[in-house]
């Protein structure tokens, strides 16, 4: 019976991840995915092993195709291009779907791994079933499986590494060490940032079998564990060298361009490089901000409460019952959450490798709740309602994949309501509308406004001239109007612009607001306050303003106030990223 239930869970997981897989109708509305699509459609599978490892001439190396900034892992690129060529889907408008399908199967693999991983930990198939179910219905993994990015692959291999390494810790079989090391290297070949956890693996290998009282075997154990560490590192390096070959020039030397890219990417995350996407992180509280997003949106309130409760139980068991097998997982969780949570950029995807652990914790918690209640009818009722409430957020979220993308709906609205030839604004660092749709002729003039640019009178003279010319103001997401007011000191005029615009005091009236909120029956959840990347890719809010007939350029005068411009104070978002303020 439990095998049947597990198969049913796998089927549910597949349906949730495969439903609406072409959610943007091939419009490439995810910028990271768009870049991966550009790269994967440009490269090709090497004709020989020698060409594969030839950094300067490999046909799979992004650097050889003028992609000078490539910080993603090579493994997802390799496997996507491989299956793209096998199926004949290598073009720009085909290969992204190959990547999305592979993301689905990678995350399906994670569902299976969680079942196995949890069984190794607790030896109870009921807990394994509950844990795999909680991951199967978790909203954030479902969303990421709809994207051709490296994240679903990364989580699969990080979970595989945890499974293999925990098996080693519990069973004390050294055969697991090279497998865990190789899997860790594969994880790095998907996303190198997971390397922050390497010291944790090495420390736990070193402490294996320690017995300080037995001096006779102490030296032997130290030597044995040091050898295990060497094996782990060699196997990890081998996997990384095999599947991230373009990080190297020669056998061991790191390729300077790759090193430079990684440093730049790190500086973007910390805020040392100040660029527009980081504006959204101004005054977001370290640790608190990612916790809220995981709790409310990524894993869901019910599931998160279960996981939190089980963390408390784990900690008690560690100190009271000496169940040290929990220590490694809790430290892994704490290390990633703390490290990523104190950075300036706190994207939800940076915490994605923790979701399998969250699912395991939630499954264990529900199992314990069920067995704590003596009346089995009451216990089953509690179990039923918790599972029902847990799936409610999932069902609501899936509605965004069962209806047209909000930008597609907005584009249709534009074609049906705005006269061809009209002048429509767009915002730099965001996609313009309308999208190209069948049976419609895009005969509109686009006016791109640089609102992220540094404040100056010249900037606003140009923008007010553009507003005077424009017939409609179109914002294809909340990317700018949701972030710029967070730094009013740096953007006093831009903040005023959005305030006056939404108050309809600039001579433009709001005529449309197109959304695709997660809905369950008639109840819709406004998730516009979630972390930006959770909404702007697959269900952004679009707002359209139309110029009034009695529009006067004088209405724009507040935006040309030199005194207001002079109040501009440059603030780097990283300077607001403080644990205590």
N, C-alpha and C positions, 0 to 999 in steps of 0.2 A: 504493500500500500504506500509506503514512504517513497519507493522508487517512482510510483505513479505521480505522487504529489510533487516530487522534484522535477519530473519531466514537465508537469503542468506549470511549475514556476519558470522553467526555462522557456517554455512557449510564451508565457505572459511577458517575460523579459524581452524576447525577440519581437513580439508584437508592439510593445511600447517603444522600442528603439527603431523599428523599421517603418512604423506608421508615419506617413507624411515625410518620407526621407528627402524628397525633392521639394522641401518646404518653401523655397524661394523661387520655384519654377525656373531654375537655371539662370537666375539673375546675379549670382555670386555676391550675395549681400553680407557675407562674413569676411571682413578684411584680411584676417590671418589665413583663412581658408583660400581666399582669392590669391594670396601670395603663393601658398602651397600649390595651387592649381597652375599658376603661371610657371612655377619651377618644374613641376612634374610633367607638364605638357611640353616643356622645352628640352628636358634631358631625355636620354634613352638608355636602355640596358646595354652594358658593355658587351662586346663580342668575345671577350676572353677574360680570364682571371687576371692576367697581367694588366689589361686595360682598366679593369675595375680598381686595382690598387695604384694605378698610375695617376698620381695627384694632378699632374699638369695636363694630361691628355684624356682622362676618363670622360666618357660620354654621360656619366651619371653625376659628375661633380658640378654642383650649382655655380661654383666659382668660375668654371670654364664657359659659362653662358651669361656672363656679365651680371650675375646676382652677387654683388659684392658684400651684401650683409645677410648672411644665412646663419642663424643661431639655432635652428631646429635640428632634431636628430635626423640621421640619414636613413635609419631603418624604415620609418613610415614611407619615406620617399622611394626607397628600394622596393618594398613590397607592393606599393601602389602602382609604380611603373611596371613592375613585373606582371601583375594581373591585368593592368591596362593593355599591355602589348599582347598578352595571351587572348584577351577578349576583343581586341581591336578597338578599344575605347581609350585612345591616347590624346585626343584633341582637347582643347580648352573647355569645350562645352560637354565633354563626356567624362574625362578622367576624375573630376571632382566627385562624381557619383560612385566611381570605383572606390575612392578614398572613404566616402561616407559608409559604403557597405562594409568595408574592412573595419571601420571604427565600430560598427554594430557588432561584428563578430569578435572583435577584441574585447568589447565590454561583455559580450555573452560569455567569453572565456573567463572573465573576472567573476561572473556569477557562479560558474562551476568551481573556480578556485576557492571562492569564499566557503562553499559547501565543504570542500576537502580540508581547507585550512581550519575551519571551525571544528570539524570532527577530530583533527589532530589535537586541537587544544582541549576539547571537552569530552570527546568520546561518546557523544550523544547525538544521534541523527536528527532528533527533533530540534535541537538548537541549530544544527546545520541548515535545516529546512527554513527555520524562522529567519536566520541570518541572510541566507541567499534571497529569501523573499523581500526582506527589507531593502537589500541592495537593488533587487529587480525593480522595485517601485520607487526608488529614490529619484527625485526630479532632476537633480543636477547631472548625475551620470546619464540619464535618459537624454537630456539636452545635449551633452557633449558627444554622445554617440550619433547625433544628427549632423555633426560637423566633421569635415575632413581636416582635422588638426592632429597634432602629435599626442594629445592628452589621453585619449582612451587607450592608445598603445602603451603609453607610459604607465598608466595605472594597472594594466594587465601584468606588465613585467615587474612592477614594484610589488604587486600582490603575490606574484609567483615567487619573488625573492623572499618575501616575508614567510610564505608557506614553507619553502625549502629550508630557510634558516631556523624557523621555529621548530620544524621537524628535527633538525640537528640538535637544537637545545634540549628538546624533550627526550629524544631517543638516544642522544649521545653517540650517534653514528657518524664517523668522520667522512663517510662517503657523500654526505649531504653538502659538505663544505665547498668542493669544487663546483657543484651544481648551483649552489646559492651564489657563489662568486661570479660564475658565468652569467647567471640571470641578472645580477646587479649590473654587470657591464652592459648587458642588453638594455637595461633600464636607462643607463646613461646615454646609450646610442639613440634613445628616443627623446630624452630631455635631461640635459647634463646637470640641471640644478639639484637633482636628487642626491648629488654627491655630498651634500651637507650631512647626510646620515652615515657616511662611511665610517667615521670614528666610532659610532655606536656599534656597528657590526664588529669592528676590530676589537673593541674593549670586551664585548661579550664572548668572542672567541678566546681571547686571552684568559678570561676568568673561568672558562669551562673546566670542570673537575677539580677546582682549587680546593685544597685541604691544607690550611696553614699549620694544623697540628701535626700532620704527618710529614716530618722533615725529610724522611727517607725518599719519599716520592715527589717532594716539592720541586726539586730541580728537573726531574724527568717530565713532570707536567708542564713546567714552564717551557722547556725545549719543544715538547710536543705541540703545545698551543701556538708557539711562535712559528712552527712549521705550518700549522693550519692557516695562520694569518698569511703566510707567504703564498700558500696554495690559493687562498681566497683572492688575494691581490693579483696573482698571475692569471687566474682564470677570468677575473673581472677585466683586466687589461686586455687579454686576448679577445674577449667578446667585443669590447669597445673598439679595439684596433680593427677587427674584422668588419664591424657594421657601422663604424664612423671613420672610414679610411681617410676622408678628406680633412680630418682634424690634424693630420700628420703630413710631414714632408720627409721622406725617408722612413726608416722603420720606427724610430722612437721620437724624433724631433717634432715638436708641435708646430703646425703651420702658422706663421705669424698673423695672417689675415683672420684665421679662425680664433686665435687668442685675442686679437684686437676686437673682434665681434662680440665675444663673450664678455670682455671687460666693458664694452659699451652697453651691452644689454643689462649688465649688472648695475651700471651707473644710472640707467633709466629707471630701474626698479627702486634704487635708493634715492633718486631725485637729484643726484649730482649732475646729470644731464637734464636740463630743464626744457621740457617740450610739452606741447598742448595737452596730450592725453593725461598728463599728470595733474592737471588743474583739478580734476574730479576728486583727488585725494586730499585736498586742502582741509585741514581741521577734522579729518576722520581719525577716530581714536584707535591707536594701535591695540591689537588683540580684541578689543570690544567690537570694532566694525566688522571684521571677518566672522566673529562669533555670531553676531546678529544675522548676518547674511546666510550663514550655514543653518542656523536655527530656524529662521523664518521661511527661507526660500529653498536652499539647496537640499537639505535633508528633511525639513519639515518639523513643526513643533512637537508633535506626538513622538515621532521617531527620535528626535534629539533629546527629549526628556528621558526617554528610556535609556539612551546611550549615556547620558550624564549620570543617571542613577547608578548604572552599572560601573561607571568609573569609580564612584564612591565605594561600591562593594569591592571592586578589584583592589583598591588601595587598602581597605580594611583587611582583606585576605592576605595581602602581601605582608602586613605587619603582624597580624594575629596568627595566621596559619602558615606563614612562611611559603606561600605559593609564588615562588620567584619566577615562574614561567610567564607571569603577567607583566613583570617589570620591563622586559624588552619592548613589548608592544606599547605600553604606556609611555615609555621614554621616546620611542619612535614617533608616537602621536604628539607628545609634548615638544619634541625637537622641531618637527616641521611646522606645527602650529605657531610656536613661539618665534622661530626664525622668520617665517613668512609674515607673521602677524605684526611684527615690529617694523617691517619695511614700509616705505612710502606707498608703493604700489601693492595693493592687497587684493588682487584679482581672485575671484572665487576659484578659478582653475588651479591656482597655486596650492590650494588645500584639497584638491581632488584625490590625491593618493591616500588621504585619511578616510575617505568614505567607506572602503571595505572594512576598516576597523570600526567605524561608527555602526555599520550594519551588524557586525559580529556582536558588539556590545548591546545593541538593541535586541537582537535575537536572544542573547543570554538573559537579559533583563526580563523579557516577556516570559521566557521559560520559568524563571524563578518566581515571577508573580503568579503564574498558573499553579505551580506546585506549592506555593505558600498558602493559597486559599484551600481550606479543607473541604468545603462543599463544592463538589466537582461541577454541579450545575451552575453555580455562581461563577466558578473559575472559567468554565467554557463561555459563559455569557460575557465576562470581562474580556476574555481572549477575542471573542467575535467582535465586540465593539471597538477594541483597540485596533484590530486589523482593519476594520471598516473605516475608522477615522483616519488611519494612516494612509489609506488608499484614496481618500477624498481629494487631497491636494494633488495627487498624481492624476486622477481623472480630470480634475479642473485644468491642470497644466496641459494635458494632451489635447485640449480643445484648440490650442494655437496651431496644431498640426493638422487639424481637421477642417480648417477654414483658410481662405486665401491670406497670404502675408499682408500685413497692414500697409506696407508700401505698395503692394500690387493693388489693393483696394483704393489707396489714395491716388495712385496713377489713373485708375479707371475713373475716379471722381473728377480728376483734372480734365481728362479727355472729354467727359460728358458735360462738364460745367464751365469750362474756361475756353474762350474763343481762341482758335489757332492764331498764332502770331503774337499772343500776349507775352509780356516780359515777366519771367518768374525768377525770384531769387533762390539761391542755394547758399549754404554755409561751407566755407573751407573746412577740411577735416571731417566732412560728412558727405554722404551720397546725395546727389541731386535728384529731383523728380521732375517729370514723370519717367518711369521706366518704360522701355520699349515693350508694347503689348501688341499682340496680333490684332489686325483689323483697325488699328489706330495709327494715325500719322502724327509723329512728334514734330509739330511745326511751331515750337515755342522758342523764345530766346532766353538763354540762361544768363543770369547775372550773379557772379560768385562774390560773396562778401567775406572779407578777411577779418572777422570779429575777434579771432584769437590774437591778432597782431597787437604789438605793444601800443598802449594808449598814446595818442598824439592828436593835435588839431588836424593835421593833414589826413590822418586815418579817417576821422569822422567827417571831414569835408568830402572825402571820396565816398564814404558809405551813405551820407545824406544825399549826395548826387545820385547814387544808385537807387536809393529809396524813392527819390523824386521820379526816376525813370520807370521804376518797377510798377507792374499792375497787381502783382500778388507777392506776398512773402510766404515762403514755404520752408518749414523746418521738418526734416525727414526723421528726426528723433530728438530726444532731450539731451543729446550729447553736449551741446553748447549751453542752452538755456538752463540745463540742470547742473552745470559745473561752474560757469563763469561767476554767478553771484556768490559762490563760496569764497571767492577772493575779491571782494568788493574794493579792498584797498588797491589792488593791482589793476582792477578793471572798474573804476568808478563810473565811467561813461557807458561802458557795455552793460553794466548791471542796471543802470538807469534806463538804457534802451529796452531791455527786456521787461522791466517794470512798467514802462509807459506803453510798450507794445501790447502786453497782456491786459492792460487797463484800457486799451483802445483809445489812447490819447495821442497817437502819432498820425492819425488820419487813415488808419487801417482797421478793419473790423474782422473779427474772427468768423469765418464762414464754414469751417469744417475742422473737426478733431476726430481723426481716425485711429482707433485703437484695436488691439487684439489681446485683451486681458484674458488670463485663464478663467474659464467659467465652468461651473457645475450646475446644470439645470439653468435656473434664472439668476443664480448667485455668481457674480463676477468679482475677482480679486484684483484690486488696483495695486500692481507691483512696481509702479514707476519709481518708488523710493528704494528699490533694490539696487545693488551694485550695478553700475552702468552696463557692463558687458552681459549681464543676465537678461537684459531686455532689448538692447539696441540692435542685436543681430537678427533674432527670429520673431520678435514681436514689439517693435518700437512704436512709440506714440508720435503721430504726425499731426502737426498743427498748420492750418492754412489761413492766412489773413488776406483780405481783399481791400484794395485802395478805395476809400470813400469817394463819392462823386464831388463832395465839397472839400476834398483834400487841399491843404495849403502848405507850401514849403515852410511857412512860419511855424508850423507844428513841430518841425524838426530842430528848431533853434536851441532847445535845451541840450541837444547833443553837441552843440558847437560852443559850449561854455568853456572858455579858456581857464577860468578859475577852477572848474571841476576837473579839467585835464591836469591842472597843476597839483591837484590833490593826490595824483597817482603816486603810489608807493610800491616799489618793486618788492615782492615777497615771493621767494621760492617755496613751493608747497612743502618741500622737505623740512623747512624751518617751522612748520606748523605741526609736524608729525612727532608729537611728544607724548610719552606715556602718562604724564601728569600735567594737566593744564586746566 
